[in-house]
Amino acid sequence: MRFQHSSAVWVDHPTLAAGVIGASGITAVPDLGSRTLSYLRQAVELLDERAISEIPAIRSWRRAFAAMGYKPTKYRCAAESLLRRISGGGSLPTIHPLVDLCNHVSASLAVPIAVFDLDRVTGDLEVRHAAGTEAYESFSGEAEHPAPGEIIFADNANRAHSRRWTNRQSAASAMRQDSHNVLIVAEALHEEGADDIRAVLASLTGEITAAWDAELCSAVLTGRARSFEVDLASPGES
């Protein structure tokens, strides 16, 4: 399967940098609690240095959300939501070992990271502006349709796997206990975003290799290299 951002998204957000990892062989068995602690400490240090709104990575997403017509203090990118949980001594919920790992890495660098079960994605996945006809499944089970022009992750079955870009994922392709083939997407809009994306990829590929007997492929996407072919032995539906 192919992952990419549409040309229109690149035009509207020329500073975008994305990191993508395809992984086969993921299970829900490993306990990564001890390995996520270092990332939690990094997130706490980041919060000690400055207010959430002053973190460059968060500030850039707030500006992007405002430009798209969303009130930034109501609709937040996923990384900001994680940091707000940690702020004041909180912790992150336990969901699935891989999701927990990605959430902690996300918070440590203030970069939103999405994890998709590839076997629940039909065909390719593209970050694009919605037509308004796409189907989105919320975690409460409700069916929604994104607003026309809203940025979503869309597959070939016209399903939206996110709302408002990095604000909210869909339950349709969320990780489950039996998920095996996954796609991980990290995105940044700030000036040093490409460097942070490389740091995300280095951390995640190292941790995944250490915890799972998994096959991996990865890439950094920029305006000059905009798409990624997931090339795994068992890539799921494509």
The 8 nearest C-alpha neighbors of each residue, nearest first, counted from 0:
[[1, 237, 123, 229, 228, 122, 2, 124],
 [0, 2, 228, 123, 227, 229, 124, 3],
 [3, 1, 124, 227, 226, 125, 123, 228],
 [2, 4, 226, 125, 225, 126, 227, 5],
 [5, 3, 126, 125, 127, 8, 6, 225],
 [6, 4, 127, 8, 7, 126, 3, 9],
 [5, 7, 9, 8, 10, 4, 127, 11],
 [6, 8, 10, 5, 9, 11, 127, 128],
 [7, 9, 11, 5, 10, 6, 12, 4],
 [10, 8, 12, 6, 13, 7, 11, 5],
 [11, 9, 7, 8, 12, 13, 6, 5],
 [10, 12, 8, 9, 7, 13, 6, 14],
 [13, 11, 9, 10, 14, 15, 8, 188],
 [12, 14, 9, 15, 10, 11, 222, 8],
 [15, 13, 188, 12, 16, 189, 190, 192],
 [16, 14, 188, 13, 12, 187, 221, 17],
 [15, 17, 221, 193, 187, 220, 186, 192],
 [18, 16, 186, 220, 185, 219, 187, 196],
 [17, 19, 219, 185, 196, 184, 218, 220],
 [18, 20, 184, 217, 218, 183, 219, 185],
 [21, 19, 217, 183, 216, 182, 22, 184],
 [20, 22, 182, 216, 215, 229, 181, 217],
 [23, 21, 215, 181, 214, 180, 213, 20],
 [22, 24, 180, 214, 213, 25, 179, 233],
 [25, 23, 213, 179, 212, 180, 26, 214],
 [24, 26, 179, 23, 213, 211, 180, 178],
 [27, 25, 28, 179, 24, 178, 177, 176],
 [26, 28, 176, 96, 29, 95, 25, 177],
 [27, 29, 26, 30, 96, 176, 25, 95],
 [30, 28, 31, 27, 96, 210, 26, 211],
 [29, 31, 32, 96, 28, 33, 27, 34],
 [32, 30, 34, 33, 29, 96, 35, 100],
 [31, 33, 35, 34, 30, 36, 96, 99],
 [32, 34, 36, 31, 35, 30, 37, 38],
 [35, 33, 31, 32, 36, 37, 38, 100],
 [34, 36, 38, 32, 37, 33, 100, 103],
 [37, 35, 39, 38, 33, 34, 40, 32],
 [36, 38, 40, 39, 35, 41, 34, 33],
 [39, 37, 41, 107, 40, 35, 36, 103],
 [38, 40, 36, 42, 41, 37, 103, 43],
 [39, 41, 43, 37, 38, 42, 44, 36],
 [42, 40, 38, 44, 107, 39, 43, 45],
 [41, 43, 107, 45, 39, 40, 44, 106],
 [42, 44, 40, 46, 45, 41, 47, 39],
 [45, 43, 47, 41, 46, 42, 40, 48],
 [44, 46, 42, 48, 43, 47, 41, 49],
 [45, 47, 43, 44, 48, 49, 50, 42],
 [46, 48, 44, 45, 49, 43, 50, 42],
 [49, 47, 45, 46, 44, 50, 43, 54],
 [50, 48, 46, 47, 53, 51, 54, 45],
 [49, 51, 53, 52, 46, 54, 48, 47],
 [50, 52, 53, 54, 49, 46, 57, 79],
 [51, 53, 50, 54, 58, 57, 55, 49],
 [54, 52, 50, 51, 55, 58, 49, 57],
 [53, 55, 57, 51, 56, 52, 58, 49],
 [56, 54, 58, 57, 53, 59, 189, 52],
 [55, 57, 189, 59, 58, 54, 109, 110],
 [58, 56, 60, 54, 59, 55, 61, 52],
 [57, 59, 55, 61, 60, 56, 52, 54],
 [58, 60, 62, 189, 57, 56, 61, 188],
 [61, 59, 63, 57, 62, 58, 64, 76],
 [60, 62, 58, 64, 71, 59, 63, 65],
 [61, 63, 65, 59, 60, 64, 66, 58],
 [64, 62, 60, 66, 61, 65, 59, 67],
 [63, 65, 67, 61, 69, 66, 62, 71],
 [64, 66, 69, 68, 62, 67, 63, 70],
 [67, 65, 63, 68, 64, 62, 69, 61],
 [68, 66, 64, 65, 69, 63, 149, 62],
 [67, 69, 65, 66, 64, 70, 63, 71],
 [70, 68, 65, 64, 67, 71, 74, 66],
 [69, 71, 73, 72, 65, 74, 68, 64],
 [72, 70, 74, 61, 73, 75, 69, 64],
 [71, 73, 70, 74, 75, 61, 69, 65],
 [74, 72, 70, 71, 75, 69, 64, 76],
 [75, 73, 71, 72, 70, 69, 166, 76],
 [76, 74, 166, 71, 79, 77, 73, 80],
 [75, 77, 166, 165, 79, 78, 80, 111],
 [76, 78, 80, 111, 166, 79, 165, 75],
 [79, 77, 111, 81, 109, 80, 110, 76],
 [78, 80, 82, 81, 77, 76, 83, 75],
 [79, 81, 77, 83, 78, 82, 75, 84],
 [82, 80, 78, 84, 79, 83, 106, 77],
 [83, 81, 79, 85, 84, 80, 106, 86],
 [82, 84, 86, 80, 81, 85, 79, 51],
 [85, 83, 81, 82, 89, 86, 90, 80],
 [84, 86, 89, 82, 90, 83, 88, 87],
 [87, 85, 83, 88, 84, 82, 89, 46],
 [86, 88, 89, 85, 84, 83, 43, 46],
 [89, 87, 86, 85, 90, 84, 43, 83],
 [88, 90, 85, 84, 87, 86, 91, 83],
 [91, 89, 85, 84, 92, 88, 39, 86],
 [90, 92, 93, 84, 85, 89, 81, 103],
 [93, 91, 94, 90, 99, 102, 84, 95],
 [92, 94, 99, 95, 91, 96, 98, 32],
 [93, 95, 99, 92, 98, 96, 97, 174],
 [94, 96, 98, 97, 99, 27, 93, 176],
 [97, 95, 99, 98, 27, 100, 31, 29],
 [98, 96, 100, 99, 95, 101, 27, 25],
 [97, 99, 101, 95, 100, 96, 102, 94],
 [100, 98, 102, 96, 97, 101, 95, 93],
 [101, 99, 97, 103, 98, 102, 35, 96],
 [102, 100, 98, 104, 103, 99, 105, 97],
 [103, 101, 105, 99, 100, 104, 98, 106],
 [102, 104, 106, 105, 100, 101, 38, 39],
 [105, 103, 107, 101, 106, 102, 38, 100],
 [104, 106, 102, 110, 103, 107, 109, 111],
 [105, 107, 109, 103, 104, 108, 42, 78],
 [106, 108, 42, 104, 41, 38, 105, 109],
 [107, 109, 110, 106, 105, 104, 195, 42],
 [110, 108, 106, 78, 105, 107, 56, 57],
 [109, 111, 105, 108, 78, 187, 112, 186],
 [112, 110, 78, 77, 105, 185, 186, 109],
 [111, 113, 185, 184, 105, 110, 101, 114],
 [112, 114, 184, 183, 185, 115, 111, 168],
 [115, 113, 183, 182, 184, 98, 112, 181],
 [114, 116, 182, 172, 181, 173, 117, 174],
 [115, 117, 181, 172, 174, 118, 119, 173],
 [118, 116, 181, 120, 119, 180, 235, 115],
 [117, 119, 235, 236, 116, 120, 180, 121],
 [120, 118, 172, 117, 116, 121, 171, 236],
 [121, 119, 117, 118, 122, 172, 154, 116],
 [122, 120, 155, 154, 156, 237, 236, 119],
 [121, 123, 237, 155, 0, 154, 120, 236],
 [122, 124, 1, 0, 154, 155, 2, 121],
 [125, 123, 154, 2, 153, 1, 152, 3],
 [126, 124, 3, 153, 4, 152, 2, 127],
 [125, 127, 152, 4, 151, 5, 153, 3],
 [128, 126, 5, 150, 151, 125, 4, 129],
 [127, 129, 150, 148, 149, 151, 130, 126],
 [130, 128, 148, 147, 149, 131, 150, 151],
 [129, 131, 147, 132, 148, 128, 133, 146],
 [130, 132, 147, 146, 129, 145, 133, 144],
 [133, 131, 130, 144, 134, 145, 129, 157],
 [132, 134, 157, 158, 131, 144, 159, 135],
 [135, 133, 158, 144, 159, 143, 132, 157],
 [134, 136, 159, 143, 142, 144, 158, 169],
 [137, 135, 142, 169, 170, 171, 141, 140],
 [136, 138, 140, 141, 139, 169, 170, 135],
 [139, 137, 170, 140, 136, 169, 141, 171],
 [138, 140, 137, 141, 136, 170, 142, 169],
 [141, 139, 137, 138, 136, 142, 170, 171],
 [140, 142, 137, 139, 136, 143, 138, 135],
 [143, 141, 136, 135, 137, 140, 134, 144],
 [144, 142, 135, 134, 136, 141, 145, 137],
 [143, 145, 134, 133, 135, 131, 132, 146],
 [146, 144, 131, 149, 147, 143, 129, 162],
 [145, 147, 131, 149, 148, 144, 129, 130],
 [148, 146, 131, 130, 129, 149, 145, 128],
 [147, 149, 128, 129, 146, 150, 130, 131],
 [148, 150, 129, 128, 146, 147, 163, 151],
 [151, 149, 128, 164, 127, 163, 129, 148],
 [152, 150, 164, 161, 126, 162, 127, 153],
 [151, 153, 126, 160, 161, 125, 159, 124],
 [154, 152, 159, 125, 124, 158, 151, 160],
 [153, 155, 124, 123, 156, 157, 158, 121],
 [154, 156, 122, 157, 121, 123, 153, 124],
 [155, 157, 158, 154, 121, 122, 153, 120],
 [158, 156, 133, 155, 154, 153, 159, 134],
 [157, 159, 134, 133, 156, 153, 154, 135],
 [160, 158, 153, 135, 161, 152, 134, 133],
 [159, 161, 169, 152, 168, 153, 158, 135],
 [162, 160, 168, 169, 151, 152, 167, 159],
 [161, 163, 167, 164, 151, 166, 168, 145],
 [162, 164, 166, 150, 149, 165, 151, 161],
 [163, 165, 150, 151, 162, 166, 161, 152],
 [166, 164, 76, 77, 167, 163, 111, 161],
 [165, 167, 76, 163, 77, 75, 164, 162],
 [168, 166, 162, 161, 165, 169, 163, 77],
 [169, 167, 161, 160, 162, 170, 166, 113],
 [170, 168, 160, 161, 171, 136, 137, 172],
 [169, 171, 138, 173, 137, 172, 136, 168],
 [170, 172, 169, 173, 136, 119, 160, 135],
 [173, 171, 119, 116, 115, 170, 169, 120],
 [174, 172, 170, 115, 171, 116, 175, 169],
 [173, 175, 116, 178, 115, 172, 176, 114],
 [176, 174, 178, 177, 173, 95, 116, 27],
 [175, 177, 27, 178, 174, 26, 95, 179],
 [176, 178, 175, 179, 26, 27, 174, 25],
 [179, 177, 175, 176, 174, 116, 180, 26],
 [178, 180, 25, 24, 23, 26, 177, 181],
 [181, 179, 23, 117, 22, 116, 234, 235],
 [182, 180, 116, 117, 22, 115, 21, 179],
 [181, 183, 21, 115, 20, 114, 117, 22],
 [182, 184, 114, 20, 19, 113, 115, 21],
 [183, 185, 19, 113, 112, 18, 114, 182],
 [186, 184, 112, 18, 17, 111, 113, 19],
 [187, 185, 17, 16, 111, 110, 18, 184],
 [186, 188, 192, 16, 15, 189, 110, 17],
 [187, 189, 15, 14, 59, 192, 16, 60],
 [190, 188, 192, 56, 59, 191, 187, 55],
 [189, 191, 192, 188, 14, 193, 55, 56],
 [192, 190, 194, 189, 193, 195, 188, 56],
 [191, 193, 189, 187, 195, 194, 190, 188],
 [192, 194, 196, 16, 195, 191, 197, 187],
 [195, 193, 197, 192, 196, 191, 198, 199],
 [196, 194, 198, 192, 197, 193, 199, 191],
 [195, 197, 199, 193, 198, 194, 18, 192],
 [198, 196, 200, 194, 195, 199, 201, 193],
 [197, 199, 195, 201, 196, 200, 202, 194],
 [200, 198, 196, 202, 197, 201, 203, 195],
 [199, 201, 197, 203, 198, 202, 204, 196],
 [200, 202, 198, 204, 199, 203, 205, 197],
 [203, 201, 199, 205, 200, 204, 206, 198],
 [202, 204, 206, 200, 205, 201, 207, 199],
 [203, 205, 207, 201, 206, 202, 200, 208],
 [206, 204, 208, 202, 203, 207, 201, 209],
 [205, 207, 209, 203, 208, 204, 202, 210],
 [208, 206, 210, 204, 209, 205, 211, 203],
 [207, 209, 205, 206, 211, 210, 204, 213],
 [208, 210, 206, 207, 211, 205, 212, 204],
 [211, 209, 207, 208, 206, 29, 212, 31],
 [212, 210, 213, 208, 207, 209, 25, 24],
 [213, 211, 24, 208, 214, 210, 25, 209],
 [212, 214, 24, 211, 23, 25, 215, 22],
 [213, 215, 23, 22, 24, 231, 212, 216],
 [216, 214, 22, 21, 213, 217, 23, 20],
 [215, 217, 21, 20, 22, 230, 229, 214],
 [218, 216, 20, 19, 21, 215, 219, 18],
 [219, 217, 19, 18, 220, 20, 227, 216],
 [218, 220, 18, 17, 19, 221, 197, 217],
 [221, 219, 17, 225, 224, 16, 18, 218],
 [222, 220, 16, 224, 223, 225, 17, 15],
 [221, 223, 224, 225, 9, 13, 220, 15],
 [222, 224, 221, 225, 220, 226, 9, 16],
 [225, 223, 221, 220, 222, 226, 219, 227],
 [224, 226, 220, 221, 222, 3, 223, 4],
 [227, 225, 3, 2, 224, 220, 1, 228],
 [228, 226, 2, 1, 229, 3, 218, 225],
 [227, 229, 1, 0, 230, 2, 226, 3],
 [230, 228, 0, 21, 1, 231, 227, 216],
 [229, 231, 228, 216, 234, 232, 21, 0],
 [232, 230, 234, 233, 229, 23, 214, 215],
 [231, 233, 234, 230, 23, 214, 235, 22],
 [234, 232, 231, 235, 23, 180, 24, 230],
 [235, 233, 231, 180, 232, 236, 23, 230],
 [234, 236, 118, 117, 233, 180, 237, 119],
 [237, 235, 118, 121, 122, 234, 117, 120],
 [236, 122, 0, 121, 235, 123, 234, 120]]
